[in-house]
Amino acid sequence: MHDINYLKQITDITSETLILISAEGICLDICSHTDLWFLQEDVILGKNILSLLPSHTYHKLIVDFQDVLTNNKTITNSFRLPLNDATYYGECKLIPFEGNVLCRYTDITTRENVKFKLTQAYEEMQEIQNIAKIGKWSLDIETNMIDYTGFCGDNSEERRMPISLDYYMQHFVIPEDREKMHLWVEKILKHPYKQRISYRIRVMQKIYYMSVKCIYSAKDKQYKHSRKIEGIVQDVTEMHKRRNDISMLTHVIFNANESICGVFPDGTLKFANQIFRQIHGIGIDEDVSKYKIYNTRYGFAPNKDVWNERVQNMQNKVELNFSYNNRPTAKDSESVIYGGKFYKMTEDDGTYSYWAFAYDITQQVRYESEMKRYNQLMYTLFNNIPASISIKDVNDDFRFIYRNSINEDESRLQKDLMSTVRISDFDIFPKEEAWRIRKEDININETGEPLHQITQNVDAGGELQYYDILKLRIDDPNFSPMILSIKWNITQLEIMKRKLVDAKQKAEESDRLKTIFLANISHEIRTPLNAIVGFSDIMAECDDQKQREIYYKIIDQSTKRLLKFIEDILLLSRIESGEVKLAMADISLNNLCNRVYDYVDGKIPPLVTVTFELSNKDLIICLDEKYVIQIFMILIKTSCRFIERQGNVWFGYVDKGDYVECYVRDNGKGLMNDGTDVFSLFTKYNYGNDGSELELTICHALVQLMGGNITAQSTEGVGSKFVFILPK
């Protein structure tokens, strides 16, 4: 630019800030006519000016820059420069200049800021007009045309009506307001300044209230060349609706069934509806401002001090509930109870007024009192019935709305949770049990069929409990469906019932066993008696001494067998009747078994070996020595009978800590059965006739008498084992 050959040419083009930029974006020269810091020679000269631009500005400018170089044409555009200190706006004219680009920069920041503020103000004004439903209205005097732009019945839809005045009157203004509209038009033609009119129009079968105000006209000095009367128009439909709503609300409040009054802070009545006036003896048209609330007939503030106290209590509140009794007069035979709400309202001038809404709650209070009495009776009744009673609300996720004290005691909940309702089975029982109960409730609700069942479970003490449960759905048109559950603890009844069943079964079994016993005892007695009688007769006729000795031996064996059988019967009878007394003493079990071994030695078949298996030789136990030896003897003799020719019998004991396990086992052929009923009366085995068939029954009775238990195990062809347990 300092080249004199180009100076005139450049000066002719512009007098603004000039920047010569190479095709690569390098600032070759600058002639600044501005105070802007970023357009100074020391800032950008010799630098790549394009790389210094903000990203947004660069992407917009580079398109024009390349277009100028490529097509050799001039382009003018505006750009925004958001820099660190502020945002600037500039107009750039890009001119091709001998393979470079000459940029003429004009600062338009001030203009853009003003434009932005005007746009913002316009948008705000548009929003205000939208909310207030304000538009423009004009009447062209020469053409008699109305140009109406505004909002009508819809806050978001702007309407424009350039139509003739006659058409507007005929098709939009409702008939009742047309005459008023004609008079207003004539008036504004004579005196237009700030004339107002309110009228109604019909648009899309709806009525809207419009308010028009003239601003200027052709006769105004300021607008003497105007041919129009112009002003503003506003849709005031909502205002009229609110005004009508207020009138309707006032009418409703005045004729409401409740007693309603408004009171100033000093107690002066501001408003009183019809019911309030009737109750307090105030005329319908009488001025209520001459009355004080605390001087009225049934005021809930009997004096000024009480009223001031109530006002003071409302300092930090906007409402409170109240109730009071009237003061009966000669006309009133009964006291009336009133209840309601007391409100504090803020007036337009910032002061407060107080409003009371009261209604007769006499019957309600009496009903509630009766309900409380009935509820107390039901509460006492339900809590003293020996049954768990609960009620669940089906529509509230089957939550409890009532649970009596019996039910609460069984729920295993904490005491502070006992008094609460709206808890469910999932708050009480384990998840699996809660789901089982929920499925039952859902099925009852869906089918409407009651559920009756007998259940049992183990309580915390380990005792088995029985319950009779009845569940059914309760339907009421005024309430949601409910599930009623009644749970009776029938443990004692069930135990008694089972005892009766057991007693019956035992009686029947006893009767059956008695029949069997008599049949067997008859057989067991007749068999030896027949031998005694028969061989006695034969022996009397026999002269052969050797033969007589044989008969004598048979008679002697039969006699001993009969005597043993009778002794066993008598012993068993004494045990069952409780006549047998145990001689309990501390005995060495090792010594006892040695004596047993000595007793059986020589009394067993010759090919059978009896072995005592020594365990704890120092074991001392409290028992009846005589009967324990008898038990061992019977079991060893029984095992020997299971051995046909040659075999072994082992016996002994094992210390199990709290008890001693005594046993007798053999390797004989075993019992015919599995040993489950070997201790019953007259059980038959396959070991011949030697020995009483009551012996194992006697063993069982003696072991039980000493507080123990006896069992038998047998495998045919392998052997048998008898085990009896004695407590220490």
Stockholm file with secondary structure:
# STOCKHOLM 1.0

chainA/1-728         MHDINYLKQITDITSETLILISAEGICLDICSHTDLWFLQEDVILGKNILSLLPSHTYHKLIVDFQDVLTNNKTITNSFRLPLNDATYYGECKLIPFEGNVLCRYTDITTRENVKFKLTQAYEEMQEIQNIAKIGKWSLDIETNMIDYTGFCGDNSEERRMPISLDYYMQHFVIPEDREKMHLWVEKILKHPYKQRISYRIRVMQKIYYMSVKCIYSAKDKQYKHSRKIEGIVQDVTEMHKRRNDISMLTHVIFNANESICGVFPDGTLKFANQIFRQIHGIGIDEDVSKYKIYNTRYGFAPNKDVWNERVQNMQNKVELNFSYNNRPTAKDSESVIYGGKFYKMTEDDGTYSYWAFAYDITQQVRYESEMKRYNQLMYTLFNNIPASISIKDVNDDFRFIYRNSINEDESRLQKDLMSTVRISDFDIFPKEEAWRIRKEDININETGEPLHQITQNVDAGGELQYYDILKLRIDDPNFSPMILSIKWNITQLEIMKRKLVDAKQKAEESDRLKTIFLANISHEIRTPLNAIVGFSDIMAECDDQKQREIYYKIIDQSTKRLLKFIEDILLLSRIESGEVKLAMADISLNNLCNRVYDYVDGKIPPLVTVTFELSNKDLIICLDEKYVIQIFMILIKTSCRFIERQGNVWFGYVDKGDYVECYVRDNGKGLMNDGTDVFSLFTKYNYGNDGSELELTICHALVQLMGGNITAQSTEGVGSKFVFILPK
#=GR chainA/1-728 SS CCCHHHHHHHHHHCSSEEEEECTTSBEEEEECCSCCGGGSHHHHTTSBHHHHSCHHHHHHHHHHHHHHHHHCCCEEEEEEEECSSCEEEEEEEEEEETTEEEEEEEECHHHHHHHHHHHHHHHHHHHHHHHHTEEEEEEETTTTEEEEEEECSCTTCEEEEEEEHHHHHHHTBCHHHHHHHHHHHHHHHHSCTTCEEEEEEEETTEEEEEEEEEEECTTSSTTTTCCEEEEEEEECHHHHHHHHHHHHHHHHHHTCSSEEEEECTTSBEEEECHHHHHHHTCCTTSCGGGCBGGGSTTCSSCSHHHHHHHHHHTTTCSEEEEEEECCCCTTCSSCCEEEEEEEEEECTTSCEEEEEEEEECHHHHHHHHHHHHHHHHHHHHHHHSSEEEEEEEGGGTTEEEEECHHHHHHTTCCHHHHTCCSCCGGGTSCHHHHHHHHHHHHHHHHHCCCEEEEEEEECTTSCEEEEEEEEEEEEETTEEEEEEEEEEECHHHHHHHHHHHHHHHHHHHHHHHHHHHHHHHHHHHHHHHHHHHHHHHHHHHCCCHHHHHHHHHHHHHHHHHHHHHHHHHHHHHHHHHTCCCCCEEEEEHHHHHHHHHHHHTTSSCTTEEEEEECCCTTCEEEEEHHHHHHHHHHHHHHHHHHCSSSEEEEEEEEECSSEEEEEEEECSSCCSSCSTTTTSTTCCCSSCSCSCTTHHHHHHHHHHHTTCEEEEEEETTTEEEEEEEEEC
#=GC SS_cons         CCCHHHHHHHHHHCSSEEEEECTTSBEEEEECCSCCGGGSHHHHTTSBHHHHSCHHHHHHHHHHHHHHHHHCCCEEEEEEEECSSCEEEEEEEEEEETTEEEEEEEECHHHHHHHHHHHHHHHHHHHHHHHHTEEEEEEETTTTEEEEEEECSCTTCEEEEEEEHHHHHHHTBCHHHHHHHHHHHHHHHHSCTTCEEEEEEEETTEEEEEEEEEEECTTSSTTTTCCEEEEEEEECHHHHHHHHHHHHHHHHHHTCSSEEEEECTTSBEEEECHHHHHHHTCCTTSCGGGCBGGGSTTCSSCSHHHHHHHHHHTTTCSEEEEEEECCCCTTCSSCCEEEEEEEEEECTTSCEEEEEEEEECHHHHHHHHHHHHHHHHHHHHHHHSSEEEEEEEGGGTTEEEEECHHHHHHTTCCHHHHTCCSCCGGGTSCHHHHHHHHHHHHHHHHHCCCEEEEEEEECTTSCEEEEEEEEEEEEETTEEEEEEEEEEECHHHHHHHHHHHHHHHHHHHHHHHHHHHHHHHHHHHHHHHHHHHHHHHHHHHCCCHHHHHHHHHHHHHHHHHHHHHHHHHHHHHHHHHTCCCCCEEEEEHHHHHHHHHHHHTTSSCTTEEEEEECCCTTCEEEEEHHHHHHHHHHHHHHHHHHCSSSEEEEEEEEECSSEEEEEEEECSSCCSSCSTTTTSTTCCCSSCSCSCTTHHHHHHHHHHHTTCEEEEEEETTTEEEEEEEEEC
//
